Amino acid sequence: MTTHTQANDANVFTENPPSAQRNNLQAFRLACFEFQLCLTEATELPVYKGSSFHGAFGQALARIGTHFRDYFYNPTPPVHWSDAQQAPPRPYVLIPPADEKTHYSAGDTLNFGIVLYGSAIDYFLIVFAALEHLGEFMGLGKQRARFSVDNISQLTSGGARTIYQNRQWLAQAQTMNAEQFFTGTPHFQPGIRINHSTRLRLKAGNQLLDTAPPFSLFLNRLLGRINALATLYGEGIAIAPEQKQRLLNLAETVQIEHSTLAWQDWERHSQRSHSTMPFGGLLGETVYKGELAPFIPWLALGQWVGVGGKTSFGLGLYELELMQ
């Protein structure tokens, strides 16, 4: 049963956000690009390719300039960063190829995506130059297979558009802002399905969850990540503490109706430490039921930022489906 107070809270969060919050949402910019890479040589890659691209992309950035690699991989915490023990989130998320192929022949293609936040968008051409350098001089996989960048599409909430093809630029890159996810949201939403397309690594009590997370926990981690990104790469927090708490209180009423989430082990080899590191996480989908309309804008935005650990490797990505 929904109480009168909970209903009032729901109404508040389905309306436009307050002006100060709206300004910060407008200032939090993001842009997503998908690169189509065409291999000119055969190679072997792991089933999950996020780690391979993460390492290779970092090495290629360092070849362009070590300050570029540091900007993307080791961002300096600002003086107002509140948690000295927690490294600030990086200004990007990798979207690894979705297929599980391991053997690739010459002529095969791979789709590699990246989401950039705030000032990182201004370095888009550096990202492009690093991928070109990686393809021409360094290669992918153990065989160091060369590749070319054949196509670049920009992905937005409204669809995709080609901005680069056949070595020609067709359009300029554009940006989204977080506020646009708060327009046209439903006033009532009885259920959602969250499909975790890459492994979810979410902790509770300093332990990684091996079952579907309660909705309030999932939302808490998501809002925390959005706030951190908006603070570092925008102009301030996206949701104020008191508003966040009201939303989390309302989230306690949402229940798990069904989940196929299951733990899948995986290990990555770190070239830096020359060791194997566990990288398992939850894959599958979860159906949540309740009054979900107040959360839809945040969950829609969350598809572009990910949630949980190792998001820069492409973990924690999900797709949101509204259910009738």
SETOR-50561 format. One record per residue (C-alpha): residue number from 1; residue in three letters; chain; x, y, z. Coordinates in Angstrom, 1 decimal. Each point is the difference from the previous one (the first is absolute). Example, Ala and Ser with C-alpha at 12.3 -4.5 7.8 and 13.67 -1.06 7.14 Angstrom:
<sites>
+-----+------+-----+--------+--------+--------+
: seq : type : mol :      x :      y :      z :
+-----+------+-----+--------+--------+--------+
:   1 :  ALA :   A :   12.3 :   -4.5 :    7.8 :
:   2 :  SER :   A :    1.4 :    3.4 :   -0.7 :
+-----+------+-----+--------+--------+--------+
</sites>
This chain:
<sites>
+-----+------+-----+--------+--------+--------+
: seq : type : mol :      x :      y :      z :
+-----+------+-----+--------+--------+--------+
:   1 :  MET :   A :    0.0 :    0.0 :    0.0 :
:   2 :  THR :   A :    1.2 :    3.5 :   -0.9 :
:   3 :  THR :   A :   -0.2 :    2.5 :    2.9 :
:   4 :  HIS :   A :   -1.1 :    3.6 :   -0.5 :
:   5 :  THR :   A :    3.6 :    1.2 :    0.7 :
:   6 :  GLN :   A :    1.5 :   -2.5 :   -2.5 :
:   7 :  ALA :   A :   -2.5 :    1.2 :   -2.6 :
:   8 :  ASN :   A :    1.0 :    3.6 :    0.6 :
:   9 :  ASP :   A :    3.7 :   -1.0 :   -0.4 :
:  10 :  ALA :   A :   -0.8 :   -1.7 :   -3.2 :
:  11 :  ASN :   A :   -1.7 :    3.1 :   -1.4 :
:  12 :  VAL :   A :    2.9 :    2.1 :    0.9 :
:  13 :  PHE :   A :    2.5 :   -2.2 :   -1.9 :
:  14 :  THR :   A :   -2.1 :   -0.3 :   -3.1 :
:  15 :  GLU :   A :   -0.2 :    3.7 :   -0.4 :
:  16 :  ASN :   A :    2.9 :    2.2 :   -1.3 :
:  17 :  PRO :   A :    3.0 :    0.1 :    2.4 :
:  18 :  PRO :   A :    0.7 :    3.2 :    2.0 :
:  19 :  SER :   A :    1.8 :    2.8 :   -1.8 :
:  20 :  ALA :   A :    3.4 :   -0.5 :    1.7 :
:  21 :  GLN :   A :   -0.1 :   -3.7 :   -0.7 :
:  22 :  ARG :   A :   -1.2 :    0.6 :   -3.6 :
:  23 :  ASN :   A :    2.9 :    2.3 :   -0.6 :
:  24 :  ASN :   A :    2.5 :   -2.7 :    1.1 :
:  25 :  LEU :   A :   -1.8 :   -2.6 :   -2.1 :
:  26 :  GLN :   A :    0.3 :    2.3 :   -3.0 :
:  27 :  ALA :   A :    3.7 :    0.5 :    0.7 :
:  28 :  PHE :   A :    0.7 :   -3.7 :    0.2 :
:  29 :  ARG :   A :    0.8 :   -0.8 :   -3.7 :
:  30 :  LEU :   A :    0.6 :   -3.4 :   -1.5 :
:  31 :  ALA :   A :    0.6 :   -1.5 :   -3.4 :
:  32 :  CYS :   A :    0.1 :   -3.6 :   -1.3 :
:  33 :  PHE :   A :    1.9 :   -1.2 :   -3.0 :
:  34 :  GLU :   A :    0.2 :   -3.4 :   -1.7 :
:  35 :  PHE :   A :    3.0 :   -0.8 :   -2.1 :
:  36 :  GLN :   A :   -0.2 :   -2.7 :   -2.7 :
:  37 :  LEU :   A :    3.4 :   -1.6 :   -0.2 :
:  38 :  CYS :   A :    1.0 :   -2.2 :   -3.0 :
:  39 :  LEU :   A :    2.8 :   -2.5 :    0.7 :
:  40 :  THR :   A :    2.6 :   -0.4 :   -2.7 :
:  41 :  GLU :   A :    1.6 :   -3.0 :    1.8 :
:  42 :  ALA :   A :   -1.3 :   -3.0 :    1.9 :
:  43 :  THR :   A :    0.1 :    0.0 :    3.8 :
:  44 :  GLU :   A :   -1.2 :   -1.6 :    3.2 :
:  45 :  LEU :   A :   -2.0 :    2.0 :    2.6 :
:  46 :  PRO :   A :   -1.6 :   -1.1 :    3.3 :
:  47 :  VAL :   A :   -3.7 :   -0.6 :    0.3 :
:  48 :  TYR :   A :   -0.4 :    3.3 :    1.9 :
:  49 :  LYS :   A :    2.1 :    2.6 :   -1.8 :
:  50 :  GLY :   A :   -0.4 :    3.0 :    2.4 :
:  51 :  SER :   A :    3.4 :   -0.7 :    1.7 :
:  52 :  SER :   A :    1.8 :   -0.4 :   -3.4 :
:  53 :  PHE :   A :   -1.3 :    3.3 :   -1.3 :
:  54 :  HIS :   A :    0.6 :    1.7 :    3.4 :
:  55 :  GLY :   A :    3.7 :   -0.9 :    0.0 :
:  56 :  ALA :   A :    0.5 :    0.6 :   -3.7 :
:  57 :  PHE :   A :   -1.8 :    3.4 :    0.0 :
:  58 :  GLY :   A :    2.1 :    1.2 :    3.0 :
:  59 :  GLN :   A :    3.3 :   -1.0 :   -1.7 :
:  60 :  ALA :   A :   -1.1 :    1.8 :   -3.2 :
:  61 :  LEU :   A :   -0.9 :    3.1 :    1.9 :
:  62 :  ALA :   A :    3.5 :    0.0 :    1.6 :
:  63 :  ARG :   A :    1.5 :   -0.1 :   -3.4 :
:  64 :  ILE :   A :   -1.9 :    3.1 :   -1.0 :
:  65 :  GLY :   A :    1.0 :    1.7 :    3.3 :
:  66 :  THR :   A :    0.4 :   -1.3 :    3.6 :
:  67 :  HIS :   A :   -2.0 :    3.0 :    1.2 :
:  68 :  PHE :   A :   -3.0 :   -1.3 :   -2.1 :
:  69 :  ARG :   A :    0.3 :   -3.4 :    1.6 :
:  70 :  ASP :   A :    0.2 :    1.5 :    3.5 :
:  71 :  TYR :   A :   -3.1 :    2.2 :   -0.8 :
:  72 :  PHE :   A :   -2.1 :   -3.0 :   -0.9 :
:  73 :  TYR :   A :    1.5 :   -2.7 :    2.3 :
:  74 :  ASN :   A :    1.3 :    1.9 :    3.0 :
:  75 :  PRO :   A :   -2.2 :    3.1 :    0.5 :
:  76 :  THR :   A :    1.3 :    2.3 :    2.7 :
:  77 :  PRO :   A :   -2.5 :    0.3 :    2.9 :
:  78 :  PRO :   A :   -1.2 :    3.6 :    0.4 :
:  79 :  VAL :   A :    0.6 :    1.8 :    3.3 :
:  80 :  HIS :   A :   -3.6 :   -0.4 :    1.0 :
:  81 :  TRP :   A :    0.0 :   -3.8 :   -0.6 :
:  82 :  SER :   A :   -1.6 :   -1.4 :    3.2 :
:  83 :  ASP :   A :    1.4 :   -3.5 :    0.1 :
:  84 :  ALA :   A :    3.8 :   -0.1 :    0.1 :
:  85 :  GLN :   A :    0.0 :   -3.9 :    0.0 :
:  86 :  GLN :   A :   -2.2 :   -0.2 :   -3.1 :
:  87 :  ALA :   A :    1.5 :    0.7 :   -3.4 :
:  88 :  PRO :   A :   -2.2 :    2.4 :   -2.0 :
:  89 :  PRO :   A :   -1.9 :   -1.6 :   -2.9 :
:  90 :  ARG :   A :    1.6 :    0.2 :   -3.4 :
:  91 :  PRO :   A :   -1.5 :    2.3 :   -2.7 :
:  92 :  TYR :   A :   -1.0 :   -2.8 :   -2.2 :
:  93 :  VAL :   A :   -1.6 :   -3.5 :   -0.3 :
:  94 :  LEU :   A :    1.0 :   -2.5 :   -2.5 :
:  95 :  ILE :   A :   -2.6 :   -2.1 :   -1.8 :
:  96 :  PRO :   A :    1.7 :   -3.2 :   -1.2 :
:  97 :  PRO :   A :   -1.2 :   -2.1 :   -2.9 :
:  98 :  ALA :   A :   -3.1 :   -1.9 :    1.0 :
:  99 :  ASP :   A :    0.9 :   -3.3 :   -1.9 :
: 100 :  GLU :   A :    1.7 :   -2.9 :    1.7 :
: 101 :  LYS :   A :    2.2 :   -1.0 :   -2.9 :
: 102 :  THR :   A :    3.6 :   -0.7 :    0.7 :
: 103 :  HIS :   A :    1.5 :   -0.6 :   -3.5 :
: 104 :  TYR :   A :   -0.1 :    2.8 :   -2.5 :
: 105 :  SER :   A :    1.1 :   -0.2 :   -3.6 :
: 106 :  ALA :   A :    1.3 :    2.8 :   -2.2 :
: 107 :  GLY :   A :   -3.0 :    2.0 :   -1.2 :
: 108 :  ASP :   A :   -2.1 :   -0.6 :    3.1 :
: 109 :  THR :   A :   -1.3 :    3.1 :    1.8 :
: 110 :  LEU :   A :   -0.3 :    1.0 :    3.7 :
: 111 :  ASN :   A :   -2.2 :    2.7 :    1.5 :
: 112 :  PHE :   A :    1.6 :    1.8 :    2.8 :
: 113 :  GLY :   A :   -1.8 :    2.8 :    1.9 :
: 114 :  ILE :   A :    1.0 :    2.7 :    2.4 :
: 115 :  VAL :   A :   -2.0 :    2.5 :    2.1 :
: 116 :  LEU :   A :    1.7 :    3.2 :    0.8 :
: 117 :  TYR :   A :   -0.9 :    2.4 :    2.8 :
: 118 :  GLY :   A :    0.4 :    3.8 :    0.3 :
: 119 :  SER :   A :    3.3 :    1.3 :   -1.2 :
: 120 :  ALA :   A :    1.0 :   -3.5 :   -1.2 :
: 121 :  ILE :   A :   -2.3 :    0.7 :   -3.0 :
: 122 :  ASP :   A :    2.4 :    2.7 :   -1.1 :
: 123 :  TYR :   A :    2.6 :   -2.7 :   -0.3 :
: 124 :  PHE :   A :   -2.1 :   -2.1 :   -2.4 :
: 125 :  LEU :   A :    2.6 :    0.5 :   -2.8 :
: 126 :  ILE :   A :    2.7 :   -1.2 :    2.3 :
: 127 :  VAL :   A :   -2.0 :   -3.2 :    0.6 :
: 128 :  PHE :   A :   -0.4 :   -0.4 :   -3.8 :
: 129 :  ALA :   A :    3.8 :    0.6 :   -0.5 :
: 130 :  ALA :   A :    0.8 :   -2.5 :    2.7 :
: 131 :  LEU :   A :   -2.2 :   -2.7 :   -1.7 :
: 132 :  GLU :   A :    1.6 :    0.8 :   -3.4 :
: 133 :  HIS :   A :    3.4 :   -0.4 :    1.5 :
: 134 :  LEU :   A :   -1.0 :   -3.2 :    1.8 :
: 135 :  GLY :   A :   -1.3 :   -1.4 :   -3.3 :
: 136 :  GLU :   A :    3.0 :    1.1 :   -2.2 :
: 137 :  PHE :   A :    3.0 :   -0.6 :    2.3 :
: 138 :  MET :   A :   -1.0 :   -2.1 :    3.0 :
: 139 :  GLY :   A :   -2.8 :   -2.4 :   -0.7 :
: 140 :  LEU :   A :   -2.5 :   -2.1 :    2.0 :
: 141 :  GLY :   A :    0.4 :   -3.3 :    1.8 :
: 142 :  LYS :   A :    3.0 :   -2.2 :    0.5 :
: 143 :  GLN :   A :    0.6 :    0.0 :   -3.8 :
: 144 :  ARG :   A :    0.0 :    3.9 :    0.0 :
: 145 :  ALA :   A :   -2.4 :    0.0 :   -2.9 :
: 146 :  ARG :   A :   -0.2 :    3.3 :   -1.9 :
: 147 :  PHE :   A :   -3.4 :    1.6 :   -0.8 :
: 148 :  SER :   A :   -1.5 :    3.1 :   -1.5 :
: 149 :  VAL :   A :   -2.7 :    2.3 :    1.3 :
: 150 :  ASP :   A :   -2.6 :   -0.3 :   -2.7 :
: 151 :  ASN :   A :   -3.0 :    1.7 :    1.6 :
: 152 :  ILE :   A :   -1.0 :    2.2 :    3.0 :
: 153 :  SER :   A :   -3.5 :    0.3 :    1.1 :
: 154 :  GLN :   A :   -1.3 :    2.3 :    2.8 :
: 155 :  LEU :   A :   -2.5 :   -1.7 :    2.2 :
: 156 :  THR :   A :   -2.7 :    2.1 :    1.8 :
: 157 :  SER :   A :   -3.2 :   -0.6 :    1.8 :
: 158 :  GLY :   A :   -1.8 :    0.7 :   -3.3 :
: 159 :  GLY :   A :    2.1 :   -2.5 :   -2.1 :
: 160 :  ALA :   A :    3.2 :   -0.1 :   -1.9 :
: 161 :  ARG :   A :    1.5 :    2.1 :   -2.8 :
: 162 :  THR :   A :    3.2 :   -0.5 :   -2.0 :
: 163 :  ILE :   A :    2.6 :    2.7 :    0.4 :
: 164 :  TYR :   A :    3.0 :   -1.6 :   -1.7 :
: 165 :  GLN :   A :    0.3 :   -2.4 :   -2.9 :
: 166 :  ASN :   A :    2.5 :   -0.9 :   -2.8 :
: 167 :  ARG :   A :    2.6 :    2.3 :    1.6 :
: 168 :  GLN :   A :   -2.3 :    3.0 :   -0.2 :
: 169 :  TRP :   A :   -1.8 :    2.0 :    2.7 :
: 170 :  LEU :   A :   -3.7 :    0.3 :   -0.7 :
: 171 :  ALA :   A :   -1.2 :    1.9 :    3.1 :
: 172 :  GLN :   A :    1.2 :    1.6 :    3.2 :
: 173 :  ALA :   A :   -0.3 :   -1.8 :    3.3 :
: 174 :  GLN :   A :   -2.8 :    1.2 :    2.2 :
: 175 :  THR :   A :   -0.7 :   -0.4 :    3.7 :
: 176 :  MET :   A :   -2.8 :   -1.0 :    2.2 :
: 177 :  ASN :   A :   -0.7 :    1.4 :    3.5 :
: 178 :  ALA :   A :   -1.4 :   -1.8 :    3.0 :
: 179 :  GLU :   A :   -3.1 :    2.3 :    0.2 :
: 180 :  GLN :   A :   -1.4 :   -1.4 :   -3.2 :
: 181 :  PHE :   A :   -0.8 :   -3.3 :    1.7 :
: 182 :  PHE :   A :   -2.5 :    1.9 :    2.2 :
: 183 :  THR :   A :   -2.3 :    1.0 :   -2.8 :
: 184 :  GLY :   A :   -3.0 :   -2.1 :   -1.0 :
: 185 :  THR :   A :    0.3 :   -2.4 :    2.9 :
: 186 :  PRO :   A :   -3.1 :   -2.1 :    0.9 :
: 187 :  HIS :   A :   -2.1 :    1.0 :    2.9 :
: 188 :  PHE :   A :   -0.7 :   -3.7 :    0.9 :
: 189 :  GLN :   A :    2.2 :   -3.0 :   -0.7 :
: 190 :  PRO :   A :   -0.9 :   -3.3 :    1.6 :
: 191 :  GLY :   A :    3.1 :   -2.0 :   -1.1 :
: 192 :  ILE :   A :    3.4 :    0.0 :   -1.6 :
: 193 :  ARG :   A :    2.4 :   -2.5 :   -1.3 :
: 194 :  ILE :   A :    3.7 :    0.6 :    0.4 :
: 195 :  ASN :   A :    2.2 :   -2.1 :   -2.3 :
: 196 :  HIS :   A :    3.6 :   -0.1 :    1.1 :
: 197 :  SER :   A :    1.9 :   -0.2 :   -3.3 :
: 198 :  THR :   A :    3.4 :   -0.1 :    1.8 :
: 199 :  ARG :   A :    1.0 :   -1.4 :    3.4 :
: 200 :  LEU :   A :   -1.4 :    1.9 :    3.0 :
: 201 :  ARG :   A :    2.4 :    0.2 :    3.0 :
: 202 :  LEU :   A :   -1.9 :    1.6 :    2.8 :
: 203 :  LYS :   A :    1.0 :   -0.2 :    3.7 :
: 204 :  ALA :   A :   -2.1 :    0.0 :    3.1 :
: 205 :  GLY :   A :    1.8 :   -0.2 :    3.4 :
: 206 :  ASN :   A :    3.4 :   -0.1 :   -1.8 :
: 207 :  GLN :   A :   -1.1 :   -3.2 :   -1.8 :
: 208 :  LEU :   A :   -0.8 :   -0.5 :   -3.7 :
: 209 :  LEU :   A :   -3.6 :   -0.9 :   -0.5 :
: 210 :  ASP :   A :   -0.7 :   -3.4 :   -1.6 :
: 211 :  THR :   A :   -3.7 :    0.5 :   -0.3 :
: 212 :  ALA :   A :   -2.3 :    2.7 :   -1.4 :
: 213 :  PRO :   A :    0.5 :    3.3 :    1.9 :
: 214 :  PRO :   A :   -3.0 :    1.5 :    1.9 :
: 215 :  PHE :   A :   -1.2 :    3.0 :   -2.0 :
: 216 :  SER :   A :    0.9 :    2.5 :    2.7 :
: 217 :  LEU :   A :    3.6 :   -1.2 :    0.0 :
: 218 :  PHE :   A :    0.3 :    0.1 :   -3.8 :
: 219 :  LEU :   A :   -1.5 :    3.5 :   -0.1 :
: 220 :  ASN :   A :    2.3 :    1.2 :    2.8 :
: 221 :  ARG :   A :    3.1 :   -1.1 :   -1.8 :
: 222 :  LEU :   A :   -1.2 :    1.5 :   -3.3 :
: 223 :  LEU :   A :   -0.9 :    3.4 :    1.5 :
: 224 :  GLY :   A :    3.4 :    0.1 :    1.8 :
: 225 :  ARG :   A :    1.8 :   -0.6 :   -3.3 :
: 226 :  ILE :   A :   -2.1 :    2.5 :   -1.9 :
: 227 :  ASN :   A :    0.7 :    2.6 :    2.7 :
: 228 :  ALA :   A :    3.7 :   -0.7 :   -0.1 :
: 229 :  LEU :   A :    0.2 :    0.3 :   -3.8 :
: 230 :  ALA :   A :   -2.1 :    3.2 :    0.1 :
: 231 :  THR :   A :    2.2 :    1.5 :    2.7 :
: 232 :  LEU :   A :    3.3 :   -0.8 :   -1.8 :
: 233 :  TYR :   A :   -1.0 :    0.5 :   -3.6 :
: 234 :  GLY :   A :   -2.9 :    2.5 :    0.4 :
: 235 :  GLU :   A :   -0.8 :    2.8 :    2.3 :
: 236 :  GLY :   A :   -1.3 :   -1.8 :    3.1 :
: 237 :  ILE :   A :   -2.1 :   -2.8 :    1.4 :
: 238 :  ALA :   A :   -2.9 :   -1.2 :   -2.1 :
: 239 :  ILE :   A :   -2.2 :   -0.7 :    3.1 :
: 240 :  ALA :   A :    0.1 :    1.6 :    3.4 :
: 241 :  PRO :   A :    0.5 :   -2.2 :    3.1 :
: 242 :  GLU :   A :   -3.5 :    0.6 :    1.3 :
: 243 :  GLN :   A :   -1.6 :   -0.7 :   -3.3 :
: 244 :  LYS :   A :    2.1 :   -3.1 :   -0.5 :
: 245 :  GLN :   A :   -1.1 :   -1.3 :    3.5 :
: 246 :  ARG :   A :   -3.7 :    0.5 :   -0.8 :
: 247 :  LEU :   A :    0.5 :   -1.9 :   -3.3 :
: 248 :  LEU :   A :    1.8 :   -2.8 :    1.8 :
: 249 :  ASN :   A :   -2.8 :   -0.2 :    2.6 :
: 250 :  LEU :   A :   -2.5 :   -0.4 :   -2.8 :
: 251 :  ALA :   A :    2.2 :   -2.6 :   -1.6 :
: 252 :  GLU :   A :   -0.5 :   -2.3 :    3.0 :
: 253 :  THR :   A :   -3.5 :   -0.6 :   -1.2 :
: 254 :  VAL :   A :    1.2 :   -1.5 :   -3.3 :
: 255 :  GLN :   A :    0.2 :   -3.8 :   -0.1 :
: 256 :  ILE :   A :    1.8 :   -2.6 :   -2.1 :
: 257 :  GLU :   A :   -2.6 :   -2.0 :   -1.9 :
: 258 :  HIS :   A :    2.4 :   -2.1 :   -2.0 :
: 259 :  SER :   A :    3.7 :   -0.3 :   -0.7 :
: 260 :  THR :   A :    2.4 :   -2.1 :   -2.1 :
: 261 :  LEU :   A :    3.1 :    1.6 :    1.4 :
: 262 :  ALA :   A :    2.8 :   -2.5 :    0.5 :
: 263 :  TRP :   A :    3.6 :    0.3 :    0.8 :
: 264 :  GLN :   A :    2.4 :   -0.6 :   -2.8 :
: 265 :  ASP :   A :    3.7 :   -0.4 :    0.8 :
: 266 :  TRP :   A :    2.6 :    1.6 :   -2.2 :
: 267 :  GLU :   A :    3.6 :    0.9 :    0.4 :
: 268 :  ARG :   A :    2.2 :    2.6 :   -1.7 :
: 269 :  HIS :   A :    3.7 :    0.1 :   -0.4 :
: 270 :  SER :   A :    1.6 :    3.2 :    1.1 :
: 271 :  GLN :   A :    3.0 :    0.9 :   -2.1 :
: 272 :  ARG :   A :    1.0 :    2.7 :    2.5 :
: 273 :  SER :   A :    0.2 :   -2.4 :    3.0 :
: 274 :  HIS :   A :    0.5 :   -3.2 :   -2.1 :
: 275 :  SER :   A :   -2.7 :   -1.7 :    2.0 :
: 276 :  THR :   A :   -3.4 :   -1.4 :   -0.4 :
: 277 :  MET :   A :   -2.9 :    1.9 :    1.6 :
: 278 :  PRO :   A :   -3.6 :   -1.2 :    0.7 :
: 279 :  PHE :   A :   -2.5 :    1.9 :   -2.0 :
: 280 :  GLY :   A :   -3.2 :   -1.9 :    0.5 :
: 281 :  GLY :   A :   -3.5 :    1.6 :    0.3 :
: 282 :  LEU :   A :   -3.7 :   -0.5 :   -0.4 :
: 283 :  LEU :   A :   -1.6 :   -0.4 :   -3.4 :
: 284 :  GLY :   A :   -3.7 :   -0.3 :   -0.9 :
: 285 :  GLU :   A :   -3.1 :    2.1 :    0.6 :
: 286 :  THR :   A :   -2.1 :    1.1 :    2.9 :
: 287 :  VAL :   A :   -3.7 :    1.0 :    0.0 :
: 288 :  TYR :   A :   -0.9 :    2.6 :    2.6 :
: 289 :  LYS :   A :   -3.6 :    0.8 :    0.9 :
: 290 :  GLY :   A :   -1.5 :    3.0 :    1.9 :
: 291 :  GLU :   A :   -0.4 :    3.7 :   -0.6 :
: 292 :  LEU :   A :    3.0 :    0.5 :   -2.2 :
: 293 :  ALA :   A :   -0.8 :    3.3 :   -1.8 :
: 294 :  PRO :   A :    2.1 :    2.2 :    2.3 :
: 295 :  PHE :   A :    3.1 :   -2.1 :   -0.8 :
: 296 :  ILE :   A :   -0.3 :   -0.2 :   -3.8 :
: 297 :  PRO :   A :    2.1 :    3.1 :   -0.9 :
: 298 :  TRP :   A :    2.9 :   -1.1 :    2.2 :
: 299 :  LEU :   A :   -0.2 :   -3.6 :   -1.3 :
: 300 :  ALA :   A :   -0.1 :    1.3 :   -3.6 :
: 301 :  LEU :   A :    3.1 :    2.1 :    0.7 :
: 302 :  GLY :   A :    1.6 :   -2.9 :    1.7 :
: 303 :  GLN :   A :    0.1 :   -1.9 :   -3.3 :
: 304 :  TRP :   A :    2.7 :    2.4 :   -1.1 :
: 305 :  VAL :   A :    2.1 :    0.0 :    3.2 :
: 306 :  GLY :   A :   -0.2 :   -3.6 :    1.3 :
: 307 :  VAL :   A :    0.0 :   -1.1 :    3.7 :
: 308 :  GLY :   A :    2.2 :   -1.9 :    2.3 :
: 309 :  GLY :   A :    3.7 :   -0.9 :   -0.2 :
: 310 :  LYS :   A :    2.3 :    0.2 :   -3.0 :
: 311 :  THR :   A :   -2.3 :    2.1 :   -2.2 :
: 312 :  SER :   A :    3.0 :    1.4 :   -2.0 :
: 313 :  PHE :   A :    0.6 :   -3.6 :   -1.2 :
: 314 :  GLY :   A :   -3.6 :   -0.1 :   -1.2 :
: 315 :  LEU :   A :   -1.5 :   -1.9 :    2.9 :
: 316 :  GLY :   A :   -3.3 :    1.1 :    1.6 :
: 317 :  LEU :   A :   -1.8 :    0.9 :   -3.2 :
: 318 :  TYR :   A :   -3.7 :   -0.7 :   -0.3 :
: 319 :  GLU :   A :   -3.0 :    0.6 :   -2.2 :
: 320 :  LEU :   A :   -3.3 :    1.3 :    1.5 :
: 321 :  GLU :   A :   -3.4 :   -1.3 :   -1.3 :
: 322 :  LEU :   A :   -3.3 :    1.6 :    1.2 :
: 323 :  MET :   A :   -2.6 :   -2.7 :    0.6 :
: 324 :  GLN :   A :   -3.8 :    0.4 :   -0.4 :
+-----+------+-----+--------+--------+--------+
</sites>
